[in-house]
Amino acid sequence: LVRSDDGMLVTDLFQDFPASRSGLRAGDRIVSINGKSFPGRDEFFVLLADEGLLTGETVELGVIGSDDESRTVRLRM
């Protein structure tokens, strides 16, 4: 993941890991977590932890694909 102008850019995914199985694709931009936006890279990881990373819950990622179409991806952490 790298910071983009409006979120975090997915640059690469490991096959058969939760992120790739969730429907995330290289080129997607993550713009929200459970409906909450984040201003920067550090805040992204803090919000991800607060919303499910540490608890093993499912989070909903607001994603803009490389085709500029918005969608929601559910990811079990």
All heavy atoms as a GROMACS GRO file, in nm:
protein
  590
    1LEU      N    1   0.084  -0.119   0.000
    1LEU     CA    2   0.000   0.000   0.000
    1LEU      C    3   0.088   0.124   0.000
    1LEU      O    4   0.187   0.129   0.071
    1LEU     CB    5  -0.087   0.004   0.126
    1LEU     CG    6  -0.196  -0.099   0.142
    1LEU    CD1    7  -0.259  -0.086   0.280
    1LEU    CD2    8  -0.301  -0.082   0.037
    2VAL      N    9   0.048   0.221  -0.079
    2VAL     CA   10   0.115   0.351  -0.078
    2VAL      C   11   0.007   0.459  -0.073
    2VAL      O   12  -0.106   0.439  -0.117
    2VAL     CB   13   0.207   0.372  -0.200
    2VAL    CG1   14   0.321   0.273  -0.201
    2VAL    CG2   15   0.130   0.364  -0.330
    3ARG      N   16   0.043   0.572  -0.020
    3ARG     CA   17  -0.050   0.684  -0.008
    3ARG      C   18  -0.079   0.742  -0.147
    3ARG      O   19   0.010   0.760  -0.227
    3ARG     CB   20   0.011   0.793   0.082
    3ARG     CG   21  -0.072   0.916   0.098
    3ARG     CD   22  -0.180   0.895   0.201
    3ARG     NE   23  -0.256   1.018   0.215
    3ARG     CZ   24  -0.387   1.026   0.200
    3ARG    NH1   25  -0.457   0.920   0.173
    3ARG    NH2   26  -0.449   1.139   0.213
    4SER      N   27  -0.206   0.767  -0.176
    4SER     CA   28  -0.245   0.837  -0.299
    4SER      C   29  -0.317   0.965  -0.258
    4SER      O   30  -0.336   0.990  -0.140
    4SER     CB   31  -0.335   0.749  -0.386
    4SER     OG   32  -0.462   0.732  -0.326
    5ASP      N   33  -0.357   1.045  -0.354
    5ASP     CA   34  -0.422   1.173  -0.323
    5ASP      C   35  -0.550   1.156  -0.244
    5ASP      O   36  -0.586   1.241  -0.164
    5ASP     CB   37  -0.451   1.251  -0.451
    5ASP     CG   38  -0.324   1.304  -0.516
    5ASP    OD1   39  -0.222   1.317  -0.445
    5ASP    OD2   40  -0.329   1.331  -0.636
    6ASP      N   41  -0.621   1.046  -0.264
    6ASP     CA   42  -0.751   1.031  -0.199
    6ASP      C   43  -0.766   0.900  -0.123
    6ASP      O   44  -0.875   0.850  -0.105
    6ASP     CB   45  -0.863   1.045  -0.301
    6ASP     CG   46  -0.855   0.943  -0.412
    6ASP    OD1   47  -0.753   0.872  -0.420
    6ASP    OD2   48  -0.950   0.933  -0.491
    7GLY      N   49  -0.655   0.843  -0.078
    7GLY     CA   50  -0.663   0.719  -0.002
    7GLY      C   51  -0.532   0.643  -0.006
    7GLY      O   52  -0.427   0.702  -0.023
    8MET      N   53  -0.543   0.512   0.008
    8MET     CA   54  -0.427   0.426   0.003
    8MET      C   55  -0.437   0.340  -0.123
    8MET      O   56  -0.539   0.276  -0.147
    8MET     CB   57  -0.421   0.335   0.125
    8MET     CG   58  -0.402   0.409   0.256
    8MET     SD   59  -0.243   0.493   0.269
    8MET     CE   60  -0.131   0.355   0.279
    9LEU      N   61  -0.333   0.344  -0.204
    9LEU     CA   62  -0.329   0.271  -0.330
    9LEU      C   63  -0.279   0.130  -0.307
    9LEU      O   64  -0.173   0.108  -0.247
    9LEU     CB   65  -0.238   0.342  -0.429
    9LEU     CG   66  -0.218   0.277  -0.565
    9LEU    CD1   67  -0.350   0.274  -0.643
    9LEU    CD2   68  -0.110   0.348  -0.643
   10VAL      N   69  -0.357   0.032  -0.352
   10VAL     CA   70  -0.316  -0.109  -0.345
   10VAL      C   71  -0.221  -0.134  -0.461
   10VAL      O   72  -0.260  -0.122  -0.577
   10VAL     CB   73  -0.439  -0.202  -0.354
   10VAL    CG1   74  -0.395  -0.348  -0.350
   10VAL    CG2   75  -0.538  -0.172  -0.243
   11THR      N   76  -0.097  -0.168  -0.429
   11THR     CA   77   0.002  -0.188  -0.535
   11THR      C   78   0.024  -0.335  -0.568
   11THR      O   79   0.060  -0.368  -0.680
   11THR     CB   80   0.137  -0.125  -0.496
   11THR    OG1   81   0.180  -0.179  -0.372
   11THR    CG2   82   0.123   0.027  -0.487
   12ASP      N   83   0.005  -0.422  -0.469
   12ASP     CA   84   0.030  -0.564  -0.491
   12ASP      C   85  -0.046  -0.643  -0.386
   12ASP      O   86  -0.070  -0.594  -0.276
   12ASP     CB   87   0.180  -0.592  -0.479
   12ASP     CG   88   0.221  -0.726  -0.538
   12ASP    OD1   89   0.139  -0.786  -0.610
   12ASP    OD2   90   0.333  -0.770  -0.511
   13LEU      N   91  -0.084  -0.764  -0.419
   13LEU     CA   92  -0.156  -0.852  -0.327
   13LEU      C   93  -0.098  -0.991  -0.332
   13LEU      O   94  -0.055  -1.037  -0.438
   13LEU     CB   95  -0.305  -0.859  -0.365
   13LEU     CG   96  -0.386  -0.732  -0.351
   13LEU    CD1   97  -0.515  -0.744  -0.428
   13LEU    CD2   98  -0.413  -0.704  -0.205
   14PHE      N   99  -0.096  -1.058  -0.217
   14PHE     CA  100  -0.056  -1.197  -0.213
   14PHE      C  101  -0.176  -1.284  -0.248
   14PHE      O  102  -0.284  -1.266  -0.193
   14PHE     CB  103  -0.004  -1.236  -0.076
   14PHE     CG  104   0.128  -1.173  -0.041
   14PHE    CD1  105   0.134  -1.068   0.048
   14PHE    CD2  106   0.245  -1.220  -0.097
   14PHE    CE1  107   0.255  -1.009   0.080
   14PHE    CE2  108   0.366  -1.162  -0.066
   14PHE     CZ  109   0.372  -1.056   0.024
   15GLN      N  110  -0.157  -1.377  -0.339
   15GLN     CA  111  -0.264  -1.467  -0.380
   15GLN      C  112  -0.306  -1.554  -0.261
   15GLN      O  113  -0.222  -1.596  -0.181
   15GLN     CB  114  -0.217  -1.554  -0.495
   15GLN     CG  115  -0.326  -1.632  -0.562
   15GLN     CD  116  -0.275  -1.703  -0.686
   15GLN    OE1  117  -0.157  -1.706  -0.715
   15GLN    NE2  118  -0.365  -1.761  -0.759
   16ASP      N  119  -0.435  -1.580  -0.249
   16ASP     CA  120  -0.492  -1.663  -0.144
   16ASP      C  121  -0.477  -1.607  -0.003
   16ASP      O  122  -0.478  -1.681   0.094
   16ASP     CB  123  -0.437  -1.807  -0.149
   16ASP     CG  124  -0.479  -1.878  -0.276
   16ASP    OD1  125  -0.592  -1.854  -0.323
   16ASP    OD2  126  -0.398  -1.955  -0.330
   17PHE      N  127  -0.460  -1.476   0.009
   17PHE     CA  128  -0.462  -1.408   0.138
   17PHE      C  129  -0.596  -1.336   0.150
   17PHE      O  130  -0.665  -1.314   0.050
   17PHE     CB  131  -0.346  -1.309   0.149
   17PHE     CG  132  -0.218  -1.370   0.199
   17PHE    CD1  133  -0.154  -1.470   0.127
   17PHE    CD2  134  -0.162  -1.329   0.319
   17PHE    CE1  135  -0.036  -1.526   0.172
   17PHE    CE2  136  -0.044  -1.384   0.365
   17PHE     CZ  137   0.019  -1.483   0.291
   18PRO      N  138  -0.637  -1.298   0.272
   18PRO     CA  139  -0.769  -1.236   0.289
   18PRO      C  140  -0.796  -1.116   0.198
   18PRO      O  141  -0.905  -1.104   0.143
   18PRO     CB  142  -0.770  -1.195   0.436
   18PRO     CG  143  -0.682  -1.294   0.503
   18PRO     CD  144  -0.572  -1.320   0.402
   19ALA      N  145  -0.698  -1.030   0.178
   19ALA     CA  146  -0.721  -0.912   0.095
   19ALA      C  147  -0.752  -0.949  -0.050
   19ALA      O  148  -0.844  -0.895  -0.110
   19ALA     CB  149  -0.600  -0.818   0.101
   20SER      N  150  -0.678  -1.043  -0.104
   20SER     CA  151  -0.704  -1.082  -0.244
   20SER      C  152  -0.835  -1.160  -0.256
   20SER      O  153  -0.909  -1.143  -0.352
   20SER     CB  154  -0.588  -1.163  -0.302
   20SER     OG  155  -0.567  -1.281  -0.230
   21ARG      N  156  -0.867  -1.240  -0.155
   21ARG     CA  157  -0.994  -1.314  -0.157
   21ARG      C  158  -1.114  -1.222  -0.139
   21ARG      O  159  -1.224  -1.256  -0.181
   21ARG     CB  160  -0.994  -1.422  -0.050
   21ARG     CG  161  -0.903  -1.540  -0.082
   21ARG     CD  162  -0.926  -1.658   0.009
   21ARG     NE  163  -0.913  -1.625   0.149
   21ARG     CZ  164  -0.807  -1.650   0.225
   21ARG    NH1  165  -0.702  -1.709   0.171
   21ARG    NH2  166  -0.804  -1.618   0.352
   22SER      N  167  -1.093  -1.106  -0.078
   22SER     CA  168  -1.203  -1.012  -0.054
   22SER      C  169  -1.248  -0.941  -0.182
   22SER      O  170  -1.355  -0.882  -0.185
   22SER     CB  171  -1.163  -0.908   0.049
   22SER     OG  172  -1.071  -0.814  -0.008
   23GLY      N  173  -1.164  -0.942  -0.284
   23GLY     CA  174  -1.197  -0.873  -0.407
   23GLY      C  175  -1.113  -0.749  -0.431
   23GLY      O  176  -1.129  -0.682  -0.532
   24LEU      N  177  -1.022  -0.717  -0.339
   24LEU     CA  178  -0.930  -0.606  -0.365
   24LEU      C  179  -0.840  -0.643  -0.482
   24LEU      O  180  -0.803  -0.759  -0.499
   24LEU     CB  181  -0.843  -0.578  -0.243
   24LEU     CG  182  -0.902  -0.494  -0.132
   24LEU    CD1  183  -0.806  -0.486  -0.015
   24LEU    CD2  184  -0.938  -0.356  -0.181
   25ARG      N  185  -0.805  -0.542  -0.562
   25ARG     CA  186  -0.718  -0.564  -0.677
   25ARG      C  187  -0.610  -0.456  -0.682
   25ARG      O  188  -0.632  -0.344  -0.634
   25ARG     CB  189  -0.800  -0.558  -0.807
   25ARG     CG  190  -0.907  -0.666  -0.816
   25ARG     CD  191  -0.980  -0.663  -0.949
   25ARG     NE  192  -1.061  -0.544  -0.967
   25ARG     CZ  193  -1.190  -0.534  -0.937
   25ARG    NH1  194  -1.254  -0.638  -0.887
   25ARG    NH2  195  -1.256  -0.424  -0.959
   26ALA      N  196  -0.496  -0.490  -0.737
   26ALA     CA  197  -0.391  -0.390  -0.757
   26ALA      C  198  -0.449  -0.275  -0.839
   26ALA      O  199  -0.522  -0.298  -0.935
   26ALA     CB  200  -0.272  -0.453  -0.828
   27GLY      N  201  -0.421  -0.154  -0.797
   27GLY     CA  202  -0.475  -0.036  -0.864
   27GLY      C  203  -0.595   0.022  -0.792
   27GLY      O  204  -0.635   0.136  -0.819
   28ASP      N  205  -0.656  -0.054  -0.700
   28ASP     CA  206  -0.767  -0.001  -0.620
   28ASP      C  207  -0.714   0.103  -0.522
   28ASP      O  208  -0.601   0.095  -0.475
   28ASP     CB  209  -0.834  -0.112  -0.538
   28ASP     CG  210  -0.920  -0.206  -0.621
   28ASP    OD1  211  -0.950  -0.173  -0.738
   28ASP    OD2  212  -0.958  -0.312  -0.568
   29ARG      N  213  -0.799   0.200  -0.490
   29ARG     CA  214  -0.768   0.300  -0.388
   29ARG      C  215  -0.867   0.282  -0.273
   29ARG      O  216  -0.988   0.292  -0.293
   29ARG     CB  217  -0.777   0.441  -0.445
   29ARG     CG  218  -0.674   0.464  -0.554
   29ARG     CD  219  -0.674   0.606  -0.608
   29ARG     NE  220  -0.804   0.668  -0.633
   29ARG     CZ  221  -0.873   0.659  -0.746
   29ARG    NH1  222  -0.828   0.586  -0.846
   29ARG    NH2  223  -0.987   0.723  -0.760
   30ILE      N  224  -0.816   0.255  -0.154
   30ILE     CA  225  -0.900   0.243  -0.036
   30ILE      C  226  -0.922   0.384   0.017
   30ILE      O  227  -0.825   0.455   0.048
   30ILE     CB  228  -0.834   0.154   0.071
   30ILE    CG1  229  -0.805   0.016   0.014
   30ILE    CG2  230  -0.922   0.147   0.196
   30ILE    CD1  231  -0.719  -0.071   0.104
   31VAL      N  232  -1.048   0.426   0.026
   31VAL     CA  233  -1.078   0.564   0.066
   31VAL      C  234  -1.151   0.574   0.200
   31VAL      O  235  -1.163   0.683   0.256
   31VAL     CB  236  -1.158   0.638  -0.044
   31VAL    CG1  237  -1.073   0.651  -0.170
   31VAL    CG2  238  -1.289   0.568  -0.074
   32SER      N  239  -1.200   0.460   0.252
   32SER     CA  240  -1.264   0.463   0.383
   32SER      C  241  -1.263   0.324   0.446
   32SER      O  242  -1.250   0.223   0.376
   32SER     CB  243  -1.408   0.514   0.373
   32SER     OG  244  -1.489   0.423   0.303
   33ILE      N  245  -1.277   0.323   0.578
   33ILE     CA  246  -1.287   0.199   0.653
   33ILE      C  247  -1.412   0.210   0.739
   33ILE      O  248  -1.424   0.303   0.820
   33ILE     CB  249  -1.164   0.177   0.742
   33ILE    CG1  250  -1.037   0.169   0.657
   33ILE    CG2  251  -1.180   0.050   0.827
   33ILE    CD1  252  -0.909   0.168   0.736
   34ASN      N  253  -1.508   0.121   0.717
   34ASN     CA  254  -1.637   0.126   0.787
   34ASN      C  255  -1.700   0.264   0.778
   34ASN      O  256  -1.754   0.316   0.875
   34ASN     CB  257  -1.622   0.081   0.933
   34ASN     CG  258  -1.596  -0.067   0.946
   34ASN    OD1  259  -1.623  -0.143   0.854
   34ASN    ND2  260  -1.544  -0.108   1.059
   35GLY      N  261  -1.689   0.326   0.662
   35GLY     CA  262  -1.751   0.455   0.637
   35GLY      C  263  -1.673   0.574   0.688
   35GLY      O  264  -1.716   0.688   0.674
   36LYS      N  265  -1.556   0.552   0.746
   36LYS     CA  266  -1.475   0.660   0.802
   36LYS      C  267  -1.355   0.686   0.712
   36LYS      O  268  -1.278   0.594   0.682
   36LYS     CB  269  -1.428   0.626   0.942
   36LYS     CG  270  -1.542   0.602   1.040
   36LYS     CD  271  -1.489   0.553   1.173
   36LYS     CE  272  -1.605   0.518   1.265
   36LYS     NZ  273  -1.557   0.453   1.387
   37SER      N  274  -1.339   0.811   0.672
   37SER     CA  275  -1.223   0.846   0.589
   37SER      C  276  -1.103   0.871   0.680
   37SER      O  277  -1.115   0.879   0.802
   37SER     CB  278  -1.253   0.968   0.503
   37SER     OG  279  -1.283   1.078   0.586
   38PHE      N  280  -0.987   0.884   0.620
   38PHE     CA  281  -0.863   0.904   0.696
   38PHE      C  282  -0.777   1.003   0.619
   38PHE      O  283  -0.772   1.001   0.496
   38PHE     CB  284  -0.790   0.770   0.716
   38PHE     CG  285  -0.780   0.688   0.590
   38PHE    CD1  286  -0.674   0.703   0.503
   38PHE    CD2  287  -0.881   0.598   0.556
   38PHE    CE1  288  -0.666   0.630   0.387
   38PHE    CE2  289  -0.874   0.524   0.440
   38PHE     CZ  290  -0.766   0.540   0.355
   39PRO      N  291  -0.706   1.093   0.692
   39PRO     CA  292  -0.629   1.198   0.624
   39PRO      C  293  -0.490   1.155   0.576
   39PRO      O  294  -0.432   1.221   0.491
   39PRO     CB  295  -0.618   1.307   0.729
   39PRO     CG  296  -0.628   1.236   0.859
   39PRO     CD  297  -0.718   1.118   0.834
   40GLY      N  298  -0.437   1.047   0.629
   40GLY     CA  299  -0.301   1.009   0.590
   40GLY      C  300  -0.272   0.862   0.617
   40GLY      O  301  -0.355   0.788   0.669
   41ARG      N  302  -0.151   0.823   0.582
   41ARG     CA  303  -0.108   0.684   0.593
   41ARG      C  304  -0.115   0.634   0.737
   41ARG      O  305  -0.166   0.526   0.765
   41ARG     CB  306   0.033   0.670   0.538
   41ARG     CG  307   0.086   0.529   0.539
   41ARG     CD  308   0.230   0.525   0.482
   41ARG     NE  309   0.277   0.389   0.472
   41ARG     CZ  310   0.335   0.322   0.572
   41ARG    NH1  311   0.349   0.380   0.689
   41ARG    NH2  312   0.377   0.200   0.554
   42ASP      N  313  -0.059   0.711   0.830
   42ASP     CA  314  -0.058   0.669   0.970
   42ASP      C  315  -0.200   0.652   1.023
   42ASP      O  316  -0.230   0.554   1.091
   42ASP     CB  317   0.018   0.769   1.057
   42ASP     CG  318   0.167   0.770   1.026
   42ASP    OD1  319   0.218   0.672   0.968
   42ASP    OD2  320   0.232   0.870   1.060
   43GLU      N  321  -0.287   0.746   0.990
   43GLU     CA  322  -0.426   0.740   1.035
   43GLU      C  323  -0.499   0.619   0.974
   43GLU      O  324  -0.586   0.561   1.037
   43GLU     CB  325  -0.499   0.868   1.000
   43GLU     CG  326  -0.450   0.990   1.075
   43GLU     CD  327  -0.328   1.057   1.012
   43GLU    OE1  328  -0.281   1.011   0.905
   43GLU    OE2  329  -0.279   1.155   1.070
   44PHE      N  330  -0.462   0.582   0.852
   44PHE     CA  331  -0.519   0.463   0.788
   44PHE      C  332  -0.493   0.340   0.874
   44PHE      O  333  -0.584   0.264   0.906
   44PHE     CB  334  -0.460   0.444   0.648
   44PHE     CG  335  -0.489   0.308   0.588
   44PHE    CD1  336  -0.614   0.282   0.534
   44PHE    CD2  337  -0.394   0.210   0.586
   44PHE    CE1  338  -0.642   0.156   0.478
   44PHE    CE2  339  -0.420   0.085   0.531
   44PHE     CZ  340  -0.545   0.059   0.477
   45PHE      N  341  -0.368   0.322   0.916
   45PHE     CA  342  -0.334   0.203   0.994
   45PHE      C  343  -0.394   0.207   1.134
   45PHE      O  344  -0.437   0.105   1.187
   45PHE     CB  345  -0.183   0.182   0.998
   45PHE     CG  346  -0.129   0.135   0.865
   45PHE    CD1  347  -0.055   0.219   0.785
   45PHE    CD2  348  -0.156   0.007   0.819
   45PHE    CE1  349  -0.006   0.177   0.662
   45PHE    CE2  350  -0.109  -0.037   0.696
   45PHE     CZ  351  -0.034   0.049   0.618
   46VAL      N  352  -0.402   0.324   1.195
   46VAL     CA  353  -0.466   0.338   1.327
   46VAL      C  354  -0.615   0.304   1.315
   46VAL      O  355  -0.670   0.229   1.395
   46VAL     CB  356  -0.446   0.479   1.385
   46VAL    CG1  357  -0.535   0.502   1.505
   46VAL    CG2  358  -0.300   0.500   1.420
   47LEU      N  359  -0.680   0.360   1.213
   47LEU     CA  360  -0.822   0.334   1.193
   47LEU      C  361  -0.847   0.187   1.162
   47LEU      O  362  -0.941   0.127   1.215
   47LEU     CB  363  -0.877   0.423   1.080
   47LEU     CG  364  -1.025   0.414   1.051
   47LEU    CD1  365  -1.108   0.447   1.174
   47LEU    CD2  366  -1.062   0.508   0.936
   48LEU      N  367  -0.763   0.127   1.081
   48LEU     CA  368  -0.776  -0.015   1.050
   48LEU      C  369  -0.766  -0.098   1.178
   48LEU      O  370  -0.846  -0.190   1.199
   48LEU     CB  371  -0.670  -0.057   0.949
   48LEU     CG  372  -0.684  -0.194   0.885
   48LEU    CD1  373  -0.816  -0.206   0.810
   48LEU    CD2  374  -0.569  -0.220   0.791
   49ALA      N  375  -0.673  -0.066   1.263
   49ALA     CA  376  -0.659  -0.138   1.390
   49ALA      C  377  -0.782  -0.116   1.478
   49ALA      O  378  -0.835  -0.211   1.535
   49ALA     CB  379  -0.533  -0.092   1.462
   50ASP      N  380  -0.828   0.007   1.487
   50ASP     CA  381  -0.945   0.038   1.570
   50ASP      C  382  -1.071  -0.031   1.519
   50ASP      O  383  -1.158  -0.067   1.597
   50ASP     CB  384  -0.971   0.189   1.574
   50ASP     CG  385  -0.867   0.264   1.655
   50ASP    OD1  386  -0.789   0.199   1.728
   50ASP    OD2  387  -0.864   0.388   1.644
   51GLU      N  388  -1.082  -0.049   1.389
   51GLU     CA  389  -1.205  -0.101   1.329
   51GLU      C  390  -1.205  -0.252   1.308
   51GLU      O  391  -1.301  -0.306   1.258
   51GLU     CB  392  -1.231  -0.031   1.195
   51GLU     CG  393  -1.261   0.116   1.207
   51GLU     CD  394  -1.391   0.144   1.279
   51GLU    OE1  395  -1.491   0.072   1.257
   51GLU    OE2  396  -1.394   0.239   1.358
   52GLY      N  397  -1.100  -0.322   1.344
   52GLY     CA  398  -1.108  -0.466   1.328
   52GLY      C  399  -0.979  -0.543   1.319
   52GLY      O  400  -0.980  -0.664   1.335
   53LEU      N  401  -0.870  -0.478   1.289
   53LEU     CA  402  -0.745  -0.551   1.270
   53LEU      C  403  -0.708  -0.630   1.394
   53LEU      O  404  -0.667  -0.744   1.386
   53LEU     CB  405  -0.632  -0.454   1.234
   53LEU     CG  406  -0.494  -0.517   1.212
   53LEU    CD1  407  -0.499  -0.613   1.095
   53LEU    CD2  408  -0.390  -0.411   1.189
   54LEU      N  409  -0.726  -0.572   1.511
   54LEU     CA  410  -0.685  -0.639   1.634
   54LEU      C  411  -0.791  -0.733   1.688
   54LEU      O  412  -0.764  -0.816   1.772
   54LEU     CB  413  -0.649  -0.534   1.740
   54LEU     CG  414  -0.536  -0.440   1.702
   54LEU    CD1  415  -0.512  -0.338   1.812
   54LEU    CD2  416  -0.409  -0.516   1.672
   55THR      N  417  -0.913  -0.723   1.639
   55THR     CA  418  -1.022  -0.802   1.695
   55THR      C  419  -1.063  -0.919   1.607
   55THR      O  420  -1.145  -1.000   1.648
   55THR     CB  421  -1.145  -0.715   1.719
   55THR    OG1  422  -1.190  -0.661   1.594
   55THR    CG2  423  -1.116  -0.601   1.814
   56GLY      N  424  -1.011  -0.927   1.485
   56GLY     CA  425  -1.048  -1.035   1.395
   56GLY      C  426  -1.186  -1.018   1.334
   56GLY      O  427  -1.244  -1.113   1.284
   57GLU      N  428  -1.238  -0.897   1.337
   57GLU     CA  429  -1.370  -0.871   1.283
   57GLU      C  430  -1.363  -0.841   1.133
   57GLU      O  431  -1.256  -0.831   1.075
   57GLU     CB  432  -1.434  -0.754   1.357
   57GLU     CG  433  -1.463  -0.785   1.502
   57GLU     CD  434  -1.529  -0.671   1.575
   57GLU    OE1  435  -1.554  -0.566   1.512
   57GLU    OE2  436  -1.554  -0.686   1.695
   58THR      N  437  -1.479  -0.825   1.074
   58THR     CA  438  -1.488  -0.788   0.934
   58THR      C  439  -1.500  -0.637   0.923
   58THR      O  440  -1.576  -0.574   0.996
   58THR     CB  441  -1.610  -0.856   0.868
   58THR    OG1  442  -1.593  -0.998   0.879
   58THR    CG2  443  -1.624  -0.817   0.722
   59VAL      N  444  -1.423  -0.578   0.833
   59VAL     CA  445  -1.432  -0.435   0.806
   59VAL      C  446  -1.483  -0.414   0.664
   59VAL      O  447  -1.466  -0.501   0.578
   59VAL     CB  448  -1.296  -0.363   0.825
   59VAL    CG1  449  -1.250  -0.370   0.969
   59VAL    CG2  450  -1.189  -0.419   0.733
   60GLU      N  451  -1.549  -0.302   0.643
   60GLU     CA  452  -1.593  -0.265   0.509
   60GLU      C  453  -1.502  -0.154   0.458
   60GLU      O  454  -1.490  -0.049   0.520
   60GLU     CB  455  -1.738  -0.218   0.511
   60GLU     CG  456  -1.834  -0.330   0.537
   60GLU     CD  457  -1.979  -0.290   0.518
   60GLU    OE1  458  -2.008  -0.170   0.495
   60GLU    OE2  459  -2.064  -0.379   0.526
   61LEU      N  460  -1.439  -0.182   0.346
   61LEU     CA  461  -1.348  -0.086   0.284
   61LEU      C  462  -1.419  -0.016   0.169
   61LEU      O  463  -1.473  -0.083   0.080
   61LEU     CB  464  -1.223  -0.156   0.232
   61LEU     CG  465  -1.142  -0.237   0.333
   61LEU    CD1  466  -1.026  -0.306   0.264
   61LEU    CD2  467  -1.093  -0.149   0.446
   62GLY      N  468  -1.421   0.116   0.172
   62GLY     CA  469  -1.469   0.193   0.058
   62GLY      C  470  -1.356   0.200  -0.043
   62GLY      O  471  -1.244   0.242  -0.009
   63VAL      N  472  -1.380   0.153  -0.163
   63VAL     CA  473  -1.275   0.138  -0.264
   63VAL      C  474  -1.317   0.207  -0.392
   63VAL      O  475  -1.433   0.203  -0.433
   63VAL     CB  476  -1.251  -0.013  -0.291
   63VAL    CG1  477  -1.154  -0.034  -0.405
   63VAL    CG2  478  -1.201  -0.082  -0.166
   64ILE      N  479  -1.220   0.271  -0.456
   64ILE     CA  480  -1.238   0.324  -0.592
   64ILE      C  481  -1.143   0.243  -0.680
   64ILE      O  482  -1.022   0.243  -0.657
   64ILE     CB  483  -1.207   0.474  -0.602
   64ILE    CG1  484  -1.301   0.552  -0.509
   64ILE    CG2  485  -1.221   0.522  -0.747
   64ILE    CD1  486  -1.270   0.700  -0.501
   65GLY      N  487  -1.198   0.173  -0.776
   65GLY     CA  488  -1.118   0.088  -0.863
   65GLY      C  489  -1.040   0.169  -0.966
   65GLY      O  490  -1.060   0.290  -0.981
   66SER      N  491  -0.953   0.101  -1.037
   66SER     CA  492  -0.874   0.167  -1.141
   66SER      C  493  -0.963   0.220  -1.253
   66SER      O  494  -0.922   0.306  -1.331
   66SER     CB  495  -0.768   0.072  -1.198
   66SER     OG  496  -0.830  -0.045  -1.250
   67ASP      N  497  -1.088   0.171  -1.259
   67ASP     CA  498  -1.186   0.221  -1.357
   67ASP      C  499  -1.268   0.338  -1.301
   67ASP      O  500  -1.364   0.380  -1.364
   67ASP     CB  501  -1.280   0.107  -1.398
   67ASP     CG  502  -1.353   0.045  -1.280
   67ASP    OD1  503  -1.333   0.090  -1.164
   67ASP    OD2  504  -1.429  -0.050  -1.302
   68ASP      N  505  -1.230   0.388  -1.182
   68ASP     CA  506  -1.296   0.499  -1.112
   68ASP      C  507  -1.436   0.464  -1.062
   68ASP      O  508  -1.513   0.553  -1.027
   68ASP     CB  509  -1.299   0.627  -1.196
   68ASP     CG  510  -1.162   0.691  -1.206
   68ASP    OD1  511  -1.084   0.680  -1.108
   68ASP    OD2  512  -1.132   0.752  -1.309
   69GLU      N  513  -1.470   0.336  -1.059
   69GLU     CA  514  -1.599   0.292  -1.004
   69GLU      C  515  -1.583   0.267  -0.854
   69GLU      O  516  -1.488   0.203  -0.810
   69GLU     CB  517  -1.646   0.164  -1.072
   69GLU     CG  518  -1.685   0.183  -1.218
   69GLU     CD  519  -1.809   0.270  -1.235
   69GLU    OE1  520  -1.903   0.256  -1.155
   69GLU    OE2  521  -1.810   0.352  -1.327
   70SER      N  522  -1.680   0.318  -0.776
   70SER     CA  523  -1.677   0.298  -0.630
   70SER      C  524  -1.745   0.166  -0.596
   70SER      O  525  -1.842   0.126  -0.659
   70SER     CB  526  -1.752   0.411  -0.560
   70SER     OG  527  -1.689   0.533  -0.584
   71ARG      N  528  -1.693   0.100  -0.493
   71ARG     CA  529  -1.754  -0.022  -0.443
   71ARG      C  530  -1.712  -0.043  -0.298
   71ARG      O  531  -1.622   0.024  -0.249
   71ARG     CB  532  -1.718  -0.143  -0.530
   71ARG     CG  533  -1.574  -0.185  -0.525
   71ARG     CD  534  -1.548  -0.302  -0.623
   71ARG     NE  535  -1.422  -0.366  -0.600
   71ARG     CZ  536  -1.305  -0.321  -0.635
   71ARG    NH1  537  -1.295  -0.205  -0.699
   71ARG    NH2  538  -1.193  -0.388  -0.609
   72THR      N  539  -1.779  -0.135  -0.232
   72THR     CA  540  -1.745  -0.170  -0.095
   72THR      C  541  -1.692  -0.313  -0.094
   72THR      O  542  -1.749  -0.402  -0.156
   72THR     CB  543  -1.870  -0.161  -0.005
   72THR    OG1  544  -1.918  -0.026  -0.009
   72THR    CG2  545  -1.838  -0.198   0.139
   73VAL      N  546  -1.583  -0.332  -0.022
   73VAL     CA  547  -1.522  -0.462  -0.010
   73VAL      C  548  -1.525  -0.501   0.138
   73VAL      O  549  -1.484  -0.422   0.223
   73VAL     CB  550  -1.375  -0.459  -0.061
   73VAL    CG1  551  -1.304  -0.589  -0.032
   73VAL    CG2  552  -1.371  -0.428  -0.209
   74ARG      N  553  -1.575  -0.618   0.167
   74ARG     CA  554  -1.577  -0.669   0.305
   74ARG      C  555  -1.453  -0.757   0.326
   74ARG      O  556  -1.431  -0.851   0.250
   74ARG     CB  557  -1.705  -0.748   0.332
   74ARG     CG  558  -1.828  -0.658   0.327
   74ARG     CD  559  -1.957  -0.735   0.352
   74ARG     NE  560  -1.955  -0.817   0.470
   74ARG     CZ  561  -1.989  -0.775   0.593
   74ARG    NH1  562  -2.026  -0.650   0.612
   74ARG    NH2  563  -1.986  -0.857   0.697
   75LEU      N  564  -1.378  -0.723   0.430
   75LEU     CA  565  -1.251  -0.793   0.455
   75LEU      C  566  -1.248  -0.839   0.601
   75LEU      O  567  -1.257  -0.759   0.692
   75LEU     CB  568  -1.133  -0.699   0.428
   75LEU     CG  569  -0.994  -0.748   0.458
   75LEU    CD1  570  -0.960  -0.871   0.376
   75LEU    CD2  571  -0.893  -0.637   0.432
   76ARG      N  572  -1.238  -0.970   0.618
   76ARG     CA  573  -1.224  -1.025   0.755
   76ARG      C  574  -1.078  -1.017   0.792
   76ARG      O  575  -0.992  -1.072   0.726
   76ARG     CB  576  -1.273  -1.168   0.762
   76ARG     CG  577  -1.261  -1.225   0.903
   76ARG     CD  578  -1.349  -1.346   0.922
   76ARG     NE  579  -1.325  -1.410   1.049
   76ARG     CZ  580  -1.375  -1.367   1.165
   76ARG    NH1  581  -1.453  -1.260   1.167
   76ARG    NH2  582  -1.348  -1.430   1.278
   77MET      N  583  -1.052  -0.950   0.903
   77MET     CA  584  -0.914  -0.926   0.945
   77MET      C  585  -0.859  -1.039   1.028
   77MET      O  586  -0.926  -1.109   1.093
   77MET     CB  587  -0.907  -0.796   1.024
   77MET     CG  588  -0.957  -0.677   0.948
   77MET     SD  589  -0.878  -0.648   0.792
   77MET     CE  590  -0.714  -0.608   0.842
   0.00000   0.00000   0.00000
